[in-house]
Amino acid sequence: MSRSAHPAGPRHADVLTEGHYTAPPADLNVLDPKVWARTVTRDERGIVTVGGLGVDALAEEFGTPAYFLDETDFRARCRAWAEAFGKDADVFYAGKAFLSRAVVRWLKEEGLNLDVCSGGELTTALSAGMPAERIAFHGNNKSEEEIRTAVEAGVGRIVLDSFQEIVRVAHIAQSLGKRQRVQIRVTVGVEAHTHEFIATAHEDQKFGIALAGGQAAEAVRRALKLDGLELIGIHSHIGSQIFDMAGFEVSARRVVQLLAEVRDEHGVELPEIDLGGGLGIAYTSEDDPREPHEIAKALSEIVTRECESAGLATPRISVEPGRAIVGPTAFTLYRVGTIKPLEGLRTYVSVDGGMSDNIRTALYDAEYSVSLVSRTSEAEPMLTRVVGKHCESGDIVVRDAFLPSDLAPGDLIAVPATGAYCRSMASNYNHALRPPVVAVRDGEARVIVRRETEEDLLRLDVG
């Protein structure tokens, strides 16, 4: 296959992209460990490998597009979070980031708990053997059927998200002769430094019960009066893809103030506080995420300091990393289809996937990295936009990235840090078939979520 350079489009340093100047990396063949899973490297042939297996062989066996998940990396991140917070705190993996029965088994083996936010996630967790008492159930509009299933299963906690839900859960628990452990999710009025659609602690949004106006305090009053509920704590979540701990400090202070008010009014010290998740990961080399031990130390110090100031015993802390665990562990492998240079602008590189396997760029204007992984190249860098094959102008995978100017149809390119939300939010837009998730470990690869088939699509179409 010809690999002649494409003459049109910018290829040099200091290229203007989206209003700011961006320089290409010094060496396009280098894989930044900040954005790639820990067993990813290039072999002597220049081919990228994961878990000891080359992407050329993986593409041949499993096809493209496909998500490849580094199981060694996933398990190591689980252990790092568990060890950072220790036995006096709880780490709940946020299943919405990516969930499968294999992942549930890994979490169970590595000692992490799990939070779910739908009946489907709960069913997946229980079917894979996660003990119900290690499951937390979230959601702003849980159905009665979902609540009944959760209570019957004996989930460790249900996070209450509205006044209606307080009554709903209490009624169902009483009807089953149970007393359900619950937390109340509060919105603390903190504007996290994140995208508007994933900031979750300011008042003007759908989640939680506001501290403002005494609503959260009233929710506590109602929960404490109902026999079907055992109120164990307060829950707060301020957003996603957060690097700055300042928002957590403000959130913790306001939650502890509520705990003090509860003690003063009801003579009860609630024993737990959940600070949610939302810690960011590196999608590009410019991102600088914190390590789990740094996060654990900072959160523990914040809560301890605020409780000491309020004269409270320090409650048990819970956190909910999802993206921070699974996000960096996977990459999406694509095959290049067409290449369109636009003189003076950029080169459009079309791949065999797109917004059906990664909606985040279109939805959140998310930024990603991309690399040529089926070979090395010494060609000059060219500014590219990696796009999908869907009939949508917003079908963009990587908005601006440098790839070698000798890129050609048939080459394999990969987008790292796609473990979180990409498969979870995947769709059948244009009747695309959702890609498989393949776990790789110690020279072995196995499908943990199979590729959809046309038969799958037709099986649901009863017309």
C-alpha positions as CSV (number, residue, x, y, z in Angstrom):
1,M,0.0,0.0,0.0
2,S,1.3,3.4,-0.9
3,R,2.4,5.7,1.9
4,S,3.1,8.8,0.0
5,A,2.9,12.1,2.0
6,H,-0.2,14.2,1.6
7,P,1.0,17.7,0.5
8,A,-2.0,19.8,1.6
9,G,-2.7,20.9,5.1
10,P,-0.5,22.3,7.8
11,R,2.4,20.1,8.9
12,H,4.7,22.3,11.0
13,A,5.1,23.6,14.5
14,D,2.9,26.4,16.0
15,V,-0.2,25.6,14.1
16,L,-3.3,27.6,14.9
17,T,-6.0,25.3,16.2
18,E,-9.3,26.5,17.6
19,G,-7.9,29.9,18.4
20,H,-4.6,28.9,20.0
21,Y,-1.2,27.8,18.7
22,T,-0.3,24.2,19.2
23,A,3.1,22.6,18.5
24,P,3.5,19.0,17.4
25,P,5.2,16.6,19.7
26,A,9.0,16.3,19.3
27,D,8.6,12.6,18.3
28,L,5.2,11.3,17.1
29,N,6.4,7.7,17.8
30,V,6.7,8.2,21.5
31,L,3.8,7.1,23.6
32,D,3.1,9.3,26.6
33,P,2.7,7.1,29.7
34,K,0.3,9.7,31.2
35,V,-2.4,8.8,28.6
36,W,-1.7,5.1,27.8
37,A,-2.3,2.0,30.0
38,R,0.8,0.8,31.8
39,T,1.6,-2.3,29.7
40,V,1.3,-0.4,26.4
41,T,4.6,0.0,24.5
42,R,6.2,-0.3,21.1
43,D,8.0,-3.5,20.1
44,E,11.1,-3.8,18.0
45,R,9.0,-3.7,14.9
46,G,7.5,-0.3,15.8
47,I,4.1,-1.9,16.5
48,V,2.3,-0.9,19.6
49,T,1.6,-3.7,22.0
50,V,-0.6,-4.1,25.1
51,G,-0.2,-7.0,27.5
52,G,2.5,-8.3,25.2
53,L,0.2,-8.5,22.1
54,G,0.7,-6.4,19.0
55,V,-2.2,-4.3,17.7
56,D,-1.7,-5.9,14.3
57,A,-2.5,-9.3,15.6
58,L,-5.3,-8.0,17.8
59,A,-6.9,-6.2,14.8
60,E,-6.6,-9.4,12.8
61,E,-8.3,-11.5,15.4
62,F,-10.9,-9.1,16.8
63,G,-11.4,-6.5,14.0
64,T,-11.8,-2.8,14.3
65,P,-13.1,-0.6,15.8
66,A,-12.6,-2.3,19.1
67,Y,-11.8,-1.3,22.7
68,F,-8.8,-3.0,24.2
69,L,-8.6,-3.0,28.0
70,D,-5.4,-3.6,29.9
71,E,-6.6,-5.8,32.8
72,T,-3.2,-5.5,34.6
73,D,-3.6,-1.8,34.6
74,F,-7.2,-1.9,35.8
75,R,-6.5,-4.2,38.7
76,A,-3.4,-2.1,39.7
77,R,-5.6,1.0,39.8
78,C,-8.2,-0.8,41.9
79,R,-5.5,-1.7,44.4
80,A,-4.0,1.7,44.4
81,W,-7.3,3.3,45.4
82,A,-8.0,0.7,48.0
83,E,-4.6,1.0,49.6
84,A,-4.7,4.8,49.5
85,F,-7.9,5.0,51.5
86,G,-7.3,2.0,53.7
87,K,-9.7,0.1,55.9
88,D,-11.3,3.1,57.5
89,A,-12.8,4.3,54.3
90,D,-14.8,2.8,51.4
91,V,-14.1,3.0,47.7
92,F,-17.0,2.5,45.4
93,Y,-16.3,2.0,41.7
94,A,-18.7,4.1,39.6
95,G,-20.2,1.5,37.3
96,K,-21.6,4.0,34.9
97,A,-18.1,4.6,33.6
98,F,-17.9,1.0,32.2
99,L,-19.5,-2.1,33.6
100,S,-19.5,-5.7,32.6
101,R,-19.6,-9.0,34.5
102,A,-15.8,-9.4,34.1
103,V,-15.2,-6.0,35.6
104,V,-17.5,-6.8,38.5
105,R,-15.5,-9.9,39.2
106,W,-12.3,-7.9,39.1
107,L,-13.7,-5.4,41.5
108,K,-14.8,-8.1,43.9
109,E,-11.4,-9.8,43.8
110,E,-9.5,-6.5,44.3
111,G,-11.7,-5.5,47.3
112,L,-13.6,-2.5,45.8
113,N,-17.3,-1.8,46.3
114,L,-19.6,-0.8,43.4
115,D,-22.1,1.9,42.8
116,V,-24.9,1.5,40.2
117,C,-27.5,3.9,38.9
118,S,-30.0,1.7,37.0
119,G,-31.7,-1.6,37.3
120,G,-29.6,-2.9,34.4
121,E,-26.4,-2.1,36.2
122,L,-27.7,-3.6,39.4
123,T,-28.6,-6.8,37.6
124,T,-25.2,-7.0,36.0
125,A,-23.5,-6.5,39.4
126,L,-25.6,-9.2,41.1
127,S,-25.3,-11.7,38.3
128,A,-21.5,-11.5,38.5
129,G,-21.5,-12.2,42.2
130,M,-20.9,-8.8,43.8
131,P,-22.3,-9.1,47.3
132,A,-25.4,-6.8,47.6
133,E,-24.1,-5.2,50.8
134,R,-21.2,-3.8,48.8
135,I,-23.4,-2.1,46.3
136,A,-24.7,1.5,46.4
137,F,-27.7,2.5,44.3
138,H,-27.8,6.0,42.8
139,G,-30.2,7.8,40.4
140,N,-32.4,10.8,40.4
141,N,-35.5,9.0,39.3
142,K,-35.4,5.4,40.4
143,S,-38.5,3.4,39.5
144,E,-40.5,1.5,42.1
145,E,-39.5,-1.7,40.4
146,E,-35.8,-0.8,40.6
147,I,-36.1,0.3,44.3
148,R,-37.9,-3.0,45.2
149,T,-35.3,-5.1,43.5
150,A,-32.5,-3.2,45.3
151,V,-34.2,-3.5,48.7
152,E,-35.0,-7.2,48.2
153,A,-31.4,-7.9,47.2
154,G,-30.2,-6.1,50.3
155,V,-28.0,-3.4,48.7
156,G,-25.7,-1.7,51.2
157,R,-27.1,1.8,50.6
158,I,-29.6,3.7,48.5
159,V,-28.7,7.3,47.8
160,L,-31.9,9.3,48.1
161,D,-32.2,12.1,45.5
162,S,-35.6,13.8,46.2
163,F,-38.4,14.2,48.7
164,Q,-40.6,11.8,46.8
165,E,-37.9,9.2,46.8
166,I,-37.5,9.4,50.6
167,V,-41.2,8.3,50.9
168,R,-41.0,5.8,48.1
169,V,-38.0,3.9,49.5
170,A,-39.4,3.9,53.0
171,H,-42.7,2.6,51.9
172,I,-41.2,-0.2,49.8
173,A,-38.8,-1.2,52.5
174,Q,-41.6,-1.3,55.1
175,S,-43.8,-3.4,52.8
176,L,-40.9,-5.9,52.6
177,G,-40.3,-5.9,56.3
178,K,-36.9,-4.3,55.9
179,R,-35.1,-1.2,57.1
180,Q,-33.0,0.2,54.3
181,R,-29.7,1.9,54.8
182,V,-29.8,5.3,52.9
183,Q,-27.8,8.4,52.3
184,I,-29.2,11.8,51.2
185,R,-27.6,13.4,48.2
186,V,-27.2,17.1,48.7
187,T,-26.3,19.8,46.2
188,V,-23.8,22.1,47.9
189,G,-23.7,25.0,45.5
190,V,-20.1,24.3,44.3
191,E,-19.4,25.1,40.6
192,A,-16.8,22.5,39.7
193,H,-14.3,23.5,37.0
194,T,-15.7,21.2,34.4
195,H,-18.1,21.2,31.4
196,E,-21.6,22.6,32.1
197,F,-23.2,19.3,31.4
198,I,-21.1,17.3,33.9
199,A,-21.0,19.8,36.8
200,T,-23.4,18.4,39.4
201,A,-23.3,20.4,42.6
202,H,-24.7,23.9,41.6
203,E,-28.4,24.4,42.4
204,D,-29.7,24.7,38.8
205,Q,-29.5,21.0,37.8
206,K,-31.4,17.8,38.3
207,F,-29.4,16.0,41.0
208,G,-29.8,16.0,44.7
209,I,-31.5,18.1,47.3
210,A,-30.2,21.6,47.8
211,L,-28.6,22.9,51.0
212,A,-29.9,26.3,50.1
213,G,-33.1,27.3,51.8
214,G,-32.9,24.4,54.3
215,Q,-34.2,21.8,51.9
216,A,-31.4,19.2,52.8
217,A,-32.1,19.8,56.5
218,E,-35.8,19.1,55.9
219,A,-34.9,15.9,53.9
220,V,-32.9,14.7,57.0
221,R,-35.9,15.4,59.2
222,R,-38.2,13.4,57.1
223,A,-35.8,10.5,56.7
224,L,-35.2,10.2,60.4
225,K,-38.9,9.9,61.1
226,L,-39.6,7.0,58.8
227,D,-39.3,3.5,60.2
228,G,-38.3,1.9,56.8
229,L,-35.1,4.0,56.6
230,E,-31.8,3.9,58.4
231,L,-30.1,7.2,57.6
232,I,-26.3,6.6,57.6
233,G,-24.9,9.7,56.1
234,I,-24.8,12.5,53.5
235,H,-23.7,12.2,49.9
236,S,-22.2,15.0,47.7
237,H,-20.8,14.9,44.2
238,I,-19.6,18.1,42.6
239,G,-18.8,17.1,39.0
240,S,-16.5,15.2,36.7
241,Q,-13.0,15.4,35.2
242,I,-11.8,17.6,38.1
243,F,-8.2,18.3,38.9
244,D,-8.5,21.1,41.5
245,M,-9.2,19.9,45.1
246,A,-10.5,23.4,46.1
247,G,-14.1,22.4,45.1
248,F,-13.9,19.3,47.4
249,E,-12.8,21.5,50.3
250,V,-15.8,23.8,49.9
251,S,-18.1,20.8,49.5
252,A,-16.8,19.0,52.6
253,R,-17.0,22.1,54.7
254,R,-20.7,22.6,53.8
255,V,-21.5,18.9,54.2
256,V,-19.9,18.9,57.7
257,Q,-21.9,22.0,58.6
258,L,-25.0,20.0,57.8
259,L,-23.8,17.2,60.0
260,A,-23.4,19.6,62.8
261,E,-26.9,21.0,62.3
262,V,-28.3,17.4,62.4
263,R,-26.4,16.8,65.6
264,D,-27.7,20.0,67.2
265,E,-31.3,19.5,66.1
266,H,-31.7,15.7,66.5
267,G,-28.9,14.6,68.8
268,V,-27.6,12.3,66.1
269,E,-24.1,12.2,64.6
270,L,-24.4,10.6,61.1
271,P,-21.5,8.1,60.8
272,E,-20.7,8.4,57.0
273,I,-20.0,11.0,54.4
274,D,-19.6,10.3,50.7
275,L,-17.7,12.9,48.6
276,G,-18.5,11.3,45.3
277,G,-16.0,10.9,42.5
278,G,-15.2,13.0,39.4
279,L,-11.4,13.0,39.7
280,G,-9.9,13.7,36.3
281,I,-7.6,11.6,34.1
282,A,-5.1,12.5,31.4
283,Y,-6.6,12.5,28.0
284,T,-3.7,14.6,26.6
285,S,-0.2,15.3,27.7
286,E,-1.4,18.7,29.1
287,D,-3.6,17.1,31.7
288,D,-2.1,16.5,35.2
289,P,-4.2,14.2,37.3
290,R,-3.5,13.5,41.0
291,E,-2.5,10.1,42.3
292,P,-4.9,8.2,44.6
293,H,-2.7,8.6,47.6
294,E,-2.6,12.4,47.1
295,I,-6.4,12.5,46.8
296,A,-6.9,10.3,49.8
297,K,-4.6,12.4,51.9
298,A,-6.2,15.7,50.8
299,L,-9.8,14.5,51.4
300,S,-9.0,13.0,54.8
301,E,-7.3,16.2,55.9
302,I,-10.2,18.3,54.7
303,V,-12.9,16.2,56.5
304,T,-10.9,15.8,59.7
305,R,-10.1,19.5,59.9
306,E,-13.7,20.5,59.3
307,C,-15.1,18.0,61.8
308,E,-12.6,19.0,64.5
309,S,-13.7,22.6,64.0
310,A,-17.4,21.6,64.4
311,G,-16.8,19.3,67.4
312,L,-17.8,16.2,65.5
313,A,-16.3,12.8,65.4
314,T,-14.8,12.2,62.0
315,P,-17.2,10.2,59.9
316,R,-16.3,7.3,57.6
317,I,-15.4,8.6,54.2
318,S,-16.6,7.1,50.9
319,V,-15.4,8.0,47.4
320,E,-16.6,6.9,44.0
321,P,-13.9,6.8,41.3
322,G,-15.0,5.4,38.0
323,R,-13.2,7.2,35.2
324,A,-10.1,7.5,37.4
325,I,-9.9,3.7,37.4
326,V,-11.1,2.5,34.1
327,G,-10.5,5.5,31.9
328,P,-6.7,5.2,31.4
329,T,-6.8,1.4,31.1
330,A,-8.3,1.1,27.6
331,F,-7.7,2.4,24.0
332,T,-9.9,2.3,20.9
333,L,-8.3,0.8,17.9
334,Y,-9.4,2.1,14.4
335,R,-8.4,1.4,10.8
336,V,-7.9,4.5,8.6
337,G,-10.3,4.5,5.6
338,T,-10.0,7.8,3.8
339,I,-7.7,10.9,4.0
340,K,-8.8,14.3,2.8
341,P,-6.2,17.2,2.9
342,L,-7.8,20.7,3.0
343,E,-5.3,23.2,1.8
344,G,-4.3,25.7,4.5
345,L,-6.5,24.1,7.1
346,R,-6.0,20.5,8.2
347,T,-6.2,16.9,6.9
348,Y,-9.4,14.9,7.7
349,V,-8.7,11.3,8.6
350,S,-11.7,9.1,8.5
351,V,-11.8,5.9,10.5
352,D,-14.1,2.9,10.7
353,G,-15.8,4.0,13.9
354,G,-16.9,7.4,15.2
355,M,-19.5,9.0,17.4
356,S,-21.3,5.6,17.8
357,D,-18.3,4.4,19.8
358,N,-17.2,7.7,21.3
359,I,-19.9,10.4,21.7
360,R,-17.8,12.4,24.2
361,T,-16.1,14.7,21.7
362,A,-19.5,15.7,20.2
363,L,-21.3,15.9,23.5
364,Y,-18.7,17.5,25.8
365,D,-16.2,18.9,23.3
366,A,-13.8,16.4,24.9
367,E,-10.1,16.3,23.9
368,Y,-8.2,13.1,23.1
369,S,-4.8,12.0,21.9
370,V,-4.2,9.7,18.9
371,S,-1.2,7.8,17.6
372,L,-0.2,5.7,14.6
373,V,0.2,2.3,16.1
374,S,0.8,-0.2,13.3
375,R,4.2,1.2,12.5
376,T,6.6,4.0,13.2
377,S,7.1,7.0,10.9
378,E,9.8,9.6,10.4
379,A,7.5,11.7,8.2
380,E,6.8,15.3,9.1
381,P,3.7,15.9,11.4
382,M,0.5,17.1,9.8
383,L,-2.4,18.6,11.6
384,T,-5.4,16.3,11.4
385,R,-9.0,15.9,12.5
386,V,-9.9,12.3,13.1
387,V,-13.5,11.7,12.2
388,G,-15.9,8.8,12.0
389,K,-18.0,7.3,9.2
390,H,-21.4,8.6,10.4
391,C,-23.7,11.0,8.4
392,E,-23.2,13.8,10.9
393,S,-20.8,16.8,10.6
394,G,-20.2,16.6,14.4
395,D,-18.9,13.0,14.0
396,I,-15.5,13.9,15.4
397,V,-13.3,11.5,17.4
398,V,-10.2,13.8,17.9
399,R,-10.7,17.4,17.0
400,D,-7.1,18.4,16.5
401,A,-4.1,16.1,16.6
402,F,-0.8,15.6,14.8
403,L,-0.2,12.4,12.8
404,P,2.6,11.5,10.4
405,S,2.1,13.1,6.9
406,D,2.7,9.6,5.3
407,L,-0.5,8.2,7.0
408,A,-2.3,6.0,4.5
409,P,-5.6,4.1,4.3
410,G,-5.2,0.7,6.1
411,D,-3.0,2.1,8.8
412,L,-4.1,1.4,12.4
413,I,-4.4,4.4,14.7
414,A,-5.5,4.3,18.4
415,V,-7.1,6.7,20.8
416,P,-6.0,6.2,24.4
417,A,-8.0,6.8,27.6
418,T,-11.3,5.6,26.2
419,G,-12.1,3.1,29.0
420,A,-14.6,5.4,30.7
421,Y,-18.0,6.2,29.1
422,C,-17.1,5.4,25.5
423,R,-18.6,1.8,25.5
424,S,-21.2,2.8,28.1
425,M,-22.5,5.6,25.9
426,A,-22.1,3.8,22.6
427,S,-25.0,3.8,20.2
428,N,-26.3,2.2,17.1
429,Y,-26.5,5.5,15.2
430,N,-26.8,4.7,11.5
431,H,-27.3,1.1,12.6
432,A,-23.6,0.9,13.5
433,L,-22.6,-2.2,15.4
434,R,-21.2,-1.5,18.8
435,P,-17.5,-2.6,19.1
436,P,-16.3,-5.4,21.4
437,V,-14.4,-4.9,24.6
438,V,-11.3,-7.1,24.7
439,A,-9.4,-7.6,27.9
440,V,-5.7,-8.2,27.5
441,R,-3.4,-9.6,30.2
442,D,0.0,-11.4,30.2
443,G,0.0,-12.3,26.5
444,E,-3.7,-13.4,26.4
445,A,-6.7,-11.6,25.0
446,R,-10.3,-12.5,25.6
447,V,-13.6,-10.8,24.7
448,I,-15.5,-9.6,27.7
449,V,-18.2,-7.8,25.7
450,R,-18.7,-9.2,22.3
451,R,-19.1,-7.2,19.1
452,E,-22.7,-6.6,18.1
453,T,-23.9,-8.3,14.9
454,E,-26.6,-7.5,12.3
455,E,-28.6,-10.3,13.8
456,D,-28.6,-8.5,17.1
457,L,-30.1,-5.4,15.4
458,L,-32.7,-7.4,13.6
459,R,-33.6,-9.4,16.7
460,L,-34.9,-6.2,18.3
461,D,-36.7,-5.0,15.2
462,V,-40.1,-6.8,15.5
463,G,-41.7,-4.9,12.6
